[in-house]
């Protein structure tokens, strides 16, 4: 059903971004602790930047899921979660094999199931990395919201707050 014609679900704008497939939410940590980790990574602190992406440095929510240590907040993109490998030279390394073989070819279901309008609706509604990622990876919830409200500005504040709580609860149930 893909209607993709130009909007990148990973970086759609409005301050929204997603690295869910890379394990941005696969931590047994609070949102605040995850963000602190991402800030340190973007500042070049913390883990070794040459650690293989399949190596996890924190306890995972889903053990067989990804937790790439290269996901973080790039200095130039305040609050936008991204792959920090794009800022490094990985040519000729084991990282290059992983990066070109897995990362550059992976597309989540949002690429196939959601239209550009639905992605932009979610991005404008959430305007962050945390809730936006959870919403586009809950297409049933997103499609129901989009069908009911049509425009992000039409979503009542209490509905948005309840939605954020529901999405957070889905992750917290895994902890």
N, C-alpha and C positions, 0 to 999 in steps of 0.2 A: 504494500500500500504506500510505499514511499512517495512523498511529494517533494522531496528535497530538491531545491533549486537555488541554493545559495547561502542559507543561514547555517552556520556551523554550530551544532548543539553544544559543543564544548566551550565556545566563546561567542555567545550570541549578542553581547552588548548589555547595556543597562546595569553594569556592575556584576552581572551573573557569569558564572563559569562552572565547569564541571571536569573533574578527574576521577569520577566514581569508578570507572573501569580500571583505573590505576590504583584503587584502594584508598582514595582520599577519606573515606568514612570507615575503613576497616581497622579501626583502632579501639582498644578497650581503654579509651581516654575520653575526657569531656571535650566538648567542642572547643572550649578555651585552650585546653592543653594541646589539641591538634593544631589550632591556629598558632600557638606559640612555637610549636615545632616547625610549622611552615614558614613563619617569619625568620626563625634562626637559619633555616636552609637557604632562604632567599638572601640572607645577609652573609652567607658563606660560612656560617658557624655550624656546630653540631657534627653530624655524621660525615664520613669521608665521601666526597662526591664521586668516587670511583667504585663504590659498593654496587654489586650487581643488583638490578631491580627485583630479582626474585628472592633476595635475602631480606627478611623482615627484622627490624630493629626494635619493634614493640610488640606486645601481645595483641593478637588479631581477634576480631569478632568472628570472622569466618576463616578457619585455619587454612583451607585450600584456596582462599581468595588472595588476590594481589594486595600488596602493601608497598608500592614502589617508593623507595627512599629519595627519589628525584622529584617528587611532587612538592611544590612549595609556592610561596608568594614571591615572584620576581620583583626586585626593587622598583623597576620602571612601571609596574602594573599593580598599584596599591589594592590589596584585597582580592586580586584575581588569582585563583589557583591555576598553576600551569606546570608544565614539564620543564625543569631547570636544565635538562640535558640539551635543550635547544640552544642554550647559552654556552655550551662546551664543545670542544673538539673530541669526538669519540671515534674518529677514523682509525681503522686498523686494530681495534680492540674487541674484546669479547662483548663489550657494551654495544658496539656498532652492530654486531650480529643480532643481539636482542632488540635493539632500537629499531633497526630496519626490518627485522623479521616479524616482530610482534607489534610494537607500538605504532608504527606508521601504517599498518594494515588493519588495525582493530577498529571496528565501528560497533557501538552499542545499539541496542534496539531503538533508541530514540532516533537514530539516523534513518531507520526503516519505517517506524510506526507513526512518527509525529510529523505533521506538516510544519512548514516555516512559521505559519501564523500561530500554531499551538506552542512552538518553541519560544517565539517572541512574547507570547502571552505569559508563559511561565517566567521568562527572564525579567520582564517588566514588573510582574507581580512580586517576585522574590528579591531581585536585585542583590543577590549575594551568591557565594559559592556553596554554602552549606544547604540551605533549604531548596535552592534551585536544583541542585543535583538530586536531592531526594524526590523532588516533584517530577522531574522528567523521567526518573526511574520508577515512577509509580504512574504509568500512563493511564490506567483506569481512573485514578483520582483526577489527574490533569484533564482528561477528556470530559469528565463529568463537570468539572469547574468551568471549563471553556464553553461547554454547551449551555450551561446555566447563565453565565455572566457575560461572555463574549468579549469583554474588555477588562483589563486589570483594574481600572478605576471603578468598575461597577461592583467589585468584590467588597462587601462590607468588612470593616476592620475586625469585628468579632469573628467573622468567618475565616479571615486570614489568620488571626491568632489561633483559632481552633485547628486550622490546617497545619500550622507550624508545630503545634503541640502533638498532633496526630503523627506527623512525619518524624518528629523527634522520638516519640514513643516507639515507633517501629524500629529505630536503631537502638534505643535504650533497652528494649526487650532482649536484644542479643547480648547485652553486656552481662 
